[in-house]
Amino acid sequence: MKSCQIYNIKYSYAQNVSDNNVLDVYIDGDIVNAPTQELYKQFFGDETSTSLKSIRNSITSSTCKRVNIHINSGGGMMADALAMHDFIQEGIANGKDWHTYGKGMVCSAATYPLLAGGKNMHISKNCFFMIHNASGFVDGAIDEIESYAVAMRKFNDTARD
């Protein structure tokens, strides 16, 4: 099966129109939300961070029958990773031929989109896979800190379940 190439060109994905069978999408950097991705792009020239918005736009704008989502990421923002997970699972549940591939390093929040592949999940022998307790940073009054701890426990419960 031939693959239509995806090139990450400053967050726009170009599809090789000579073959519309397979779309290859890559999560190679930090998983972030869309505003953070734009900030990274504008101020730091970052071309590797990925958001739900960029993945969703790449996949929904394609006419390819099969989608391969290749993941080599240390993680990032859990909220967008969970949303990617749900987006991938919904596609598969609706009959889409989507596959997830772990290569290199799939850690922290990056495990969510990988695991969304279910029976269509693939992981290389050389892939480093790591799940850990949720982590983050908070500053403020005691009520804010306690509220943050409650939210982090919910993230941990979601990861465990």
C-alpha angles and dihedrals in degrees: 000000000000120000127221106226123237118208120196102222107172091315097313114111118217118204125210099237093199090083124028097182104093133028117199114203122184132210099190105149141029119332106233140158119267097260091050090048090054091047092051090048096048101042104027104026089238113171100170107064115101133204133189087252094056093046093045093048092049094050100039093048092055127090093201116129095217128042123200114195109199115198127197104153141131090218133248137183111021095206094061092041090054090048090051088050092053093045092052094045092048090052092050091045088054092056100266117150096231124155132188123212126195114206131167103345129003108174142157113340091004089072091072099066090042094052091048088075090074107176087003093058118116129183128186122236089242096051118119108217120190135174121181142165115290114269136188145133132267134178128182146061122351092257091055092048093049091047090051091052090053090051092049090052089054089053089051091050090051091050092048094048 
